[in-house]
Amino acid sequence: MYHEVKAPKGVIFPASEVPGLERQGWVDTPAKFGKGLRIKNIVFSFLAKEYKWILGISLTIIGLYLAYLKLQIAR
């Protein structure tokens, strides 16, 4: 089975796992990969996997900025 981002060179799986993998974007030949932009797929998969980190960093930056503003108002 092949996956455009996770395993472009292919991985061997037991036949019992194949139906579940097909729903997750795995195909039996690289010719079946979508014709969309590859960079778009890479960015989307990164955001899907790392959304917790991105959310945490964003909230930390917003919190620090709000604390800075509060200190500036208190002066």
Residue pairs with C-beta under 8 A, 6 or more apart in sequence:
1 7
1 10
1 11
1 12
1 13
1 18
1 21
1 26
1 27
1 28
2 8
2 9
2 10
2 11
2 26
2 27
2 28
2 29
2 30
2 33
3 11
3 24
3 25
3 26
3 27
4 25
4 33
4 34
4 38
4 41
5 41
5 42
5 45
7 26
8 30
10 30
13 21
18 26
27 33
34 41
47 54
